[in-house]
Every structure is written in C-alpha cells, then in structure tokens.
Amino acid sequence: MTGVPVTLVTAIVTVLALLFYFWTGMAVGGQRGKHNIKAPAMTGNPEFERAVRVQMNTLEWIVVFLPLLWLATTYFSPAMTIVYLSWLPPVLGIVWILGRFMYMTGYMAAPEKRSSGFLIAGIAIIGLLICTIVGIVMSWMAVTATS
C-alpha cells in the first residue's frame, strides 16, 4: 500500500464501522416489523431483543473504538519507523469490525455464541489503546527532546 496514506484507509475503516452500526439499526427495524413490535416498546420476542442488544452493545463500544482508531492513526502511525507497523491502527479497525460481525451473528443465533466475536473486538480495542498510548508517549518524547 505504498503511496496510500494511512489516514485515507482509516477514513474508509471509519465509514465501514458506521455502515455496520447502521446495519445493526436496520436489523432492529426488521425484527420490529417481523414480530409486530410497535415503538417505543423495547421488549417482546427474544429475537427482537437480541437484535436490540447487538445494536446497543455496538453503540456502547463504537464510542470507544472511533476515538482510539483516530488517536492511534494520528500519533502511532507517524511515529513508526517500520512502515508496516504504521498500518496497525486501520488493520485493528478491520479486526474490530469483523469481531463485531461475529458477535452479531453469534448473538442472533444464540446468546451463548457471542463470546468469540466480543473477544476479538475487545482484543482490537486493547491493541488500539496500546498503539494510542505508545504513539502519544513517542510524540511527547520527540517534542520535549527538541525543546
């Protein structure tokens, strides 16, 4: 991917994550119609409740994911002298989306099948947090070394 800015790929990952979240919302709407659950009700059929839970859990995590994705891209990627490491934030972003997809398909099949996807997405979050901290520390050290 020489020549393609990491920020461009991160922007694409951001759009994919938002499209995934939009998809979970559409799935809730589909389940609401399928099981004739009128708004504002949030309970009823177990399949509908699982779809709601997937959407809400994704919302709970996307507010952690997106800032970490962009902080890691902003601070970690430019600080890396090994070019391949600079691509770690958007790669972890794709891993998070895949983990969320696995979480969704597992949870919709049976609640006890959601764990693998949750774990994969969680590992991606931890990776982005580590990249963010390392990038900020390296940037801080570079700024203070020149002062």
C-alpha positions as CSV (number, residue, x, y, z in Angstrom):
1,M,0.0,0.0,0.0
2,T,2.9,2.3,-0.6
3,G,1.6,5.8,-1.5
4,V,-1.8,5.4,0.1
5,P,-2.0,7.5,3.2
6,V,-2.8,5.6,6.4
7,T,-5.4,8.3,7.2
8,L,-7.3,7.5,4.0
9,V,-7.5,3.8,4.9
10,T,-8.5,4.8,8.5
11,A,-11.3,7.0,7.0
12,I,-12.5,4.0,5.0
13,V,-12.5,1.8,8.1
14,T,-14.5,4.6,9.9
15,V,-17.1,4.6,7.2
16,L,-17.3,0.8,7.3
17,A,-17.7,0.8,11.1
18,L,-20.5,3.4,10.7
19,L,-22.2,1.4,7.9
20,F,-22.0,-1.7,10.2
21,Y,-23.7,0.2,13.0
22,F,-26.3,1.5,10.6
23,W,-26.9,-2.1,9.5
24,T,-27.5,-3.2,13.2
25,G,-30.1,-0.5,13.4
26,M,-31.8,-1.7,10.3
27,A,-31.8,-5.2,11.7
28,V,-33.6,-3.9,14.8
29,G,-36.2,-2.3,12.5
30,G,-36.6,-5.5,10.5
31,Q,-37.1,-7.6,13.7
32,R,-39.6,-5.0,15.0
33,G,-41.6,-5.4,11.8
34,K,-41.2,-9.2,11.7
35,H,-42.5,-9.7,15.2
36,N,-45.0,-6.7,15.1
37,I,-43.4,-4.9,18.0
38,K,-44.6,-1.3,18.0
39,A,-42.4,1.6,19.0
40,P,-41.5,2.6,21.7
41,A,-41.5,-1.0,23.0
42,M,-38.1,-2.5,23.5
43,T,-39.1,-5.9,24.6
44,G,-41.2,-8.7,23.2
45,N,-39.9,-11.5,21.0
46,P,-36.4,-12.8,22.1
47,E,-35.1,-12.5,18.5
48,F,-36.0,-8.8,18.6
49,E,-34.4,-8.3,22.0
50,R,-31.2,-9.9,20.8
51,A,-31.1,-7.6,17.8
52,V,-31.7,-4.6,20.1
53,R,-28.9,-5.8,22.4
54,V,-26.5,-6.2,19.4
55,Q,-27.2,-2.7,18.3
56,M,-26.9,-1.2,21.8
57,N,-23.7,-3.1,22.6
58,T,-22.2,-1.9,19.3
59,L,-23.2,1.7,20.2
60,E,-21.6,1.3,23.6
61,W,-18.3,0.2,22.0
62,I,-18.2,2.4,18.9
63,V,-17.8,5.5,21.1
64,V,-14.6,3.9,22.5
65,F,-13.5,2.4,19.1
66,L,-13.6,5.6,16.9
67,P,-11.6,7.9,19.1
68,L,-8.9,5.2,19.7
69,L,-8.8,4.4,16.0
70,W,-8.1,8.1,15.1
71,L,-5.8,8.8,18.0
72,A,-3.7,5.7,17.1
73,T,-3.7,6.8,13.5
74,T,-2.7,10.3,14.4
75,Y,0.0,9.6,16.9
76,F,1.2,6.0,16.5
77,S,1.3,5.7,12.7
78,P,3.6,8.7,12.1
79,A,5.9,7.7,15.0
80,M,6.7,4.3,13.5
81,T,9.9,4.0,11.6
82,I,8.9,0.5,10.5
83,V,6.4,1.2,7.7
84,Y,4.3,-1.9,8.2
85,L,3.7,-1.0,11.9
86,S,2.2,2.3,10.8
87,W,-0.7,0.4,9.3
88,L,-1.6,-1.3,12.5
89,P,-4.4,1.1,13.5
90,P,-6.5,0.6,10.4
91,V,-5.8,-3.2,10.5
92,L,-7.0,-3.3,14.1
93,G,-10.0,-1.3,12.9
94,I,-10.9,-4.0,10.4
95,V,-10.4,-6.7,13.1
96,W,-12.8,-4.8,15.4
97,I,-15.5,-4.7,12.6
98,L,-15.0,-8.4,11.9
99,G,-15.3,-9.1,15.7
100,R,-18.5,-7.1,15.9
101,F,-19.9,-9.0,12.9
102,M,-19.0,-12.3,14.6
103,Y,-20.6,-11.0,17.8
104,M,-23.8,-10.1,15.9
105,T,-24.1,-13.4,14.0
106,G,-23.3,-15.4,17.2
107,Y,-25.7,-13.5,19.4
108,M,-28.5,-13.7,16.9
109,A,-28.1,-17.4,16.6
110,A,-27.9,-18.0,20.4
111,P,-26.7,-15.6,23.1
112,E,-24.0,-18.0,24.3
113,K,-22.4,-17.9,20.9
114,R,-21.5,-14.2,21.1
115,S,-18.3,-14.6,23.2
116,S,-15.7,-15.2,20.3
117,G,-16.8,-12.1,18.5
118,F,-16.7,-10.0,21.6
119,L,-13.3,-11.3,22.5
120,I,-11.9,-10.5,19.0
121,A,-13.4,-7.0,19.1
122,G,-12.0,-6.5,22.6
123,I,-8.5,-7.5,21.6
124,A,-8.7,-5.0,18.7
125,I,-9.7,-2.3,21.2
126,I,-6.8,-3.1,23.6
127,G,-4.5,-3.1,20.6
128,L,-5.7,0.4,19.6
129,L,-5.4,1.6,23.2
130,I,-1.8,0.4,23.3
131,C,-1.0,2.0,19.9
132,T,-2.5,5.2,21.1
133,I,-0.5,5.3,24.4
134,V,2.7,4.4,22.6
135,G,2.1,7.0,19.9
136,I,1.3,9.7,22.4
137,V,4.4,8.9,24.5
138,M,6.7,8.8,21.5
139,S,5.3,12.1,20.2
140,W,5.6,13.7,23.6
141,M,9.2,12.5,23.9
142,A,10.0,13.9,20.5
143,V,8.5,17.3,21.3
144,T,10.2,17.6,24.7
145,A,13.6,16.4,23.2
146,T,13.6,19.3,20.8
147,S,12.6,21.9,23.4
